[in-house]
Amino acid sequence: MTAFDSRHVPAYRFDLVVLGGGVGGAFAALRAAEQGLSVAVLTKAAAREGNTRYAQGGVAAVLGEEDSFESHLADTLSVGCGLCEREVVEGIVRGAPEAVERLLAMGTAFDRTSAGDWQRSREGGHSFPRVIHAHGDSTGREIQRALCEALAAADGVTCFPDVFALDLLSTDSGRVTGVLAETGRGEFAAFCSSRVLLATGGAGQVYRETTNPPVATGDGVAMAARAGATLRDLEFVQFHPTCLYIAGAGRALISEIVRGHGGLLVDRNGNRFMSDAHPDAELAPRDVVSRAVFRRMVETGDTSVYLDLSQVDGDPQHLFPGISRVCSVFGMDIARDPIPVRPGAHYFIGGVLTDGHGRTSLPGLWAVGECASTGLHGANRVGSNSLLECLVMGLRAGTAIAEEVPQALSAAAFAGGEKRRDTGSDSVLDINIEDLTYSLKSMMWRQMGVERDAAGMGEALEKIAFWMRVVEDLAEPERRSWALLNMLTVARLATLSALDRDESRGVHYRVDRPATRAEACHTLIRPKLEGQQVTRAEVSRPLAGASPSYAIHES
Ligand SMILES: Cc1cc2nc3c(=O)[nH]c(=O)nc-3n(C[C@H](O)[C@H](O)[C@H](O)COP(=O)(O)OP(=O)(O)OC[C@H]3O[C@@H](n4cnc5c(N)ncnc54)[C@H](O)[C@@H]3O)c2cc1C
């Protein structure tokens, strides 16, 4: 993404370089260090900041005789709409007890009953109450706290907060050999290793409305795309139906629990609409509620719908103190005033294609967590399966990486430091990065949001291509521009994938293709090397408006 001169960039060598300190990266780093590897963990903000910290509901885990792995497997496959990889799902649900055991050993305080049993909740899509949680709805905060302490105490792990990874370094043959990063002091540094793990989390920031924190800009997926890794199913973005929508307030997630207690969704005229949309009304699956909310906003010309808590069981202020606190700052009493809500981008299901141990298509590159596509979620995600995936896959990747014979890194591994592009410095134009970022986020919400169609996505692709050229050619080489380029890259590839999927399935809903095709196919994206023979599979579904440098095909 930027010009650099290797002669002036310090190089640090580790057995493993992990990008990301959320639950996926931290679990892998700790496991690899246990087996004697020296591990660098880079995080672009404070070590604790990422999607993990905001997880509310908990971790889905089969932990007792009453529940069964078969039931968790069946629930996950059913929600995934034909695109889950059965073996992967089975391995991950069966990995839960060991993963939870490790979290407990690190001091994670999960909630227990007075008799010492697990406190478990049931979430949409699960046929059994199997979601364990900590401090009520602060599960992610508690897990991230325990992980940060474990990372700080672990022999062999060095954490580098406030270090922004820009791009993977690789040899001409495509083997990944490290990462180019910018430190908090604004200097470049190279972290060299024959094993690099991406654990950079989600990309919710690509959308104007999102539950994700500012770090979730899809950097790992964009980096992997630039390096030539295969990506899968980027069109599947899960929207959470009820995010707080008050100008000036963060888009806090208002969990299903509120609707579970009797909170009702109404429009600006006070009319309920969910009972017409689904037999389970307010408790229908997330994608159904998101679409119904979106439709009602369009029909009433309003910017939100409303959660009416006047009929909940009990005192709303006591039941939902966090939401009550935020709303009261804006002069609302949640027992009386309906809360404005709308859908927000919540979880990126697609990502860098990996095998069951986190290996990507590029030698030396691994991926776990939200930036990876293992095949667990298929076309829709069951609540609380993602933390589980991060834990189990983090452990597996950490183990497999340590078993892999390290490749010798010659000086040549880091020799490609000639200037790739001169950026910005001589530009006569001032590029307003905030404005461009906001334009992208608004456009993605409108044209690649809860509902999509070919015309909107085609237009989106044109705008994205134009903005990419502007940023690449004119923006100053700095973090905001790099993050925006990553967001544009993810937006573009997700839109290409969504355009290519000429059906509706799971969280991907096309108003111009509402039916689901009989056969379920993944969307794969990979850079096409110059002069490469294109196979029949790759050209079987030519893409309108696709960049010629990518091949998209089904598998
Ligand atoms: C509000 C909310 C509620 C949720 N609730 C639940 C729940 O109840 N149960 C559940 O299972 N899931 C839940 N999820 C989803 C789940 O939290 C995430 O999928 C999971 O935590 C992702 O973990 P991760 O390790 O992949 O990434 P993250 O925890 O997001 O960590 C990403 C890391 O990558 C680093 N990073 C990113 N880019 C760079 C870069 N360029 N250079 C250096 N470092 C970089 C960041 O600094 C950060 O350390 C929720 C998500 C949100 C947002």
PDBQT file of the ligand as one rigid body, heavy atoms in Angstrom, charges set to zero:
ROOT
HETATM    1  C1  LIG A 601     -21.372  -5.724  19.761  1.00  0.00    +0.000 C 
HETATM    2  C2  LIG A 601     -20.945  -7.131  19.453  1.00  0.00    +0.000 A 
HETATM    3  C3  LIG A 601     -21.503  -8.195  20.158  1.00  0.00    +0.000 A 
HETATM    4  C4  LIG A 601     -21.108  -9.507  19.872  1.00  0.00    +0.000 A 
HETATM    5  N1  LIG A 601     -21.605 -10.530  20.638  1.00  0.00    +0.000 NA
HETATM    6  C5  LIG A 601     -21.145 -11.793  20.424  1.00  0.00    +0.000 A 
HETATM    7  C6  LIG A 601     -21.535 -12.868  21.284  1.00  0.00    +0.000 A 
HETATM    8  O1  LIG A 601     -22.275 -12.675  22.244  1.00  0.00    +0.000 OA
HETATM    9  N2  LIG A 601     -21.057 -14.111  21.017  1.00  0.00    +0.000 N 
HETATM   10  C7  LIG A 601     -20.239 -14.379  19.959  1.00  0.00    +0.000 A 
HETATM   11  O2  LIG A 601     -19.848 -15.529  19.750  1.00  0.00    +0.000 OA
HETATM   12  N3  LIG A 601     -19.817 -13.366  19.154  1.00  0.00    +0.000 NA
HETATM   13  C8  LIG A 601     -20.234 -12.099  19.371  1.00  0.00    +0.000 A 
HETATM   14  N4  LIG A 601     -19.796 -11.090  18.560  1.00  0.00    +0.000 N 
HETATM   15  C9  LIG A 601     -18.805 -11.406  17.511  1.00  0.00    +0.000 C 
HETATM   16  C10 LIG A 601     -17.426 -11.672  18.141  1.00  0.00    +0.000 C 
HETATM   17  O3  LIG A 601     -17.235 -10.764  19.202  1.00  0.00    +0.000 OA
HETATM   18  C11 LIG A 601     -16.296 -11.490  17.127  1.00  0.00    +0.000 C 
HETATM   19  O4  LIG A 601     -16.579 -12.198  15.960  1.00  0.00    +0.000 OA
HETATM   20  C12 LIG A 601     -14.958 -11.995  17.681  1.00  0.00    +0.000 C 
HETATM   21  O5  LIG A 601     -14.710 -11.419  18.936  1.00  0.00    +0.000 OA
HETATM   22  C13 LIG A 601     -13.832 -11.649  16.727  1.00  0.00    +0.000 C 
HETATM   23  O6  LIG A 601     -12.609 -11.929  17.343  1.00  0.00    +0.000 OA
HETATM   24  P1  LIG A 601     -11.261 -11.813  16.512  1.00  0.00    +0.000 P 
HETATM   25  O7  LIG A 601     -10.166 -12.329  17.381  1.00  0.00    +0.000 OA
HETATM   26  O8  LIG A 601     -11.440 -12.411  15.181  1.00  0.00    +0.000 OA
HETATM   27  O9  LIG A 601     -11.086 -10.235  16.248  1.00  0.00    +0.000 OA
HETATM   28  P2  LIG A 601     -11.177  -8.957  17.193  1.00  0.00    +0.000 P 
HETATM   29  O10 LIG A 601     -11.543  -9.285  18.582  1.00  0.00    +0.000 OA
HETATM   30  O11 LIG A 601     -12.018  -7.974  16.479  1.00  0.00    +0.000 OA
HETATM   31  O12 LIG A 601      -9.677  -8.441  17.215  1.00  0.00    +0.000 OA
HETATM   32  C14 LIG A 601      -9.091  -7.884  16.054  1.00  0.00    +0.000 C 
HETATM   33  C15 LIG A 601      -7.665  -7.498  16.385  1.00  0.00    +0.000 C 
HETATM   34  O13 LIG A 601      -6.960  -7.210  15.187  1.00  0.00    +0.000 OA
HETATM   35  C16 LIG A 601      -6.197  -6.023  15.353  1.00  0.00    +0.000 C 
HETATM   36  N5  LIG A 601      -5.991  -5.419  14.030  1.00  0.00    +0.000 N 
HETATM   37  C17 LIG A 601      -6.904  -5.188  13.055  1.00  0.00    +0.000 A 
HETATM   38  N6  LIG A 601      -6.300  -4.631  11.980  1.00  0.00    +0.000 NA
HETATM   39  C18 LIG A 601      -4.979  -4.507  12.287  1.00  0.00    +0.000 A 
HETATM   40  C19 LIG A 601      -3.848  -3.979  11.610  1.00  0.00    +0.000 A 
HETATM   41  N7  LIG A 601      -3.919  -3.448  10.380  1.00  0.00    +0.000 N 
HETATM   42  N8  LIG A 601      -2.647  -3.998  12.249  1.00  0.00    +0.000 NA
HETATM   43  C20 LIG A 601      -2.528  -4.495  13.502  1.00  0.00    +0.000 A 
HETATM   44  N9  LIG A 601      -3.561  -5.019  14.193  1.00  0.00    +0.000 NA
HETATM   45  C21 LIG A 601      -4.775  -5.009  13.593  1.00  0.00    +0.000 A 
HETATM   46  C22 LIG A 601      -7.043  -5.172  16.281  1.00  0.00    +0.000 C 
HETATM   47  O14 LIG A 601      -6.247  -4.165  16.872  1.00  0.00    +0.000 OA
HETATM   48  C23 LIG A 601      -7.537  -6.258  17.259  1.00  0.00    +0.000 C 
HETATM   49  O15 LIG A 601      -6.566  -6.515  18.232  1.00  0.00    +0.000 OA
HETATM   50  C24 LIG A 601     -20.170  -9.765  18.833  1.00  0.00    +0.000 A 
HETATM   51  C25 LIG A 601     -19.618  -8.699  18.138  1.00  0.00    +0.000 A 
HETATM   52  C26 LIG A 601     -19.985  -7.396  18.434  1.00  0.00    +0.000 A 
HETATM   53  C27 LIG A 601     -19.357  -6.269  17.677  1.00  0.00    +0.000 C 
ENDROOT
TORSDOF 0
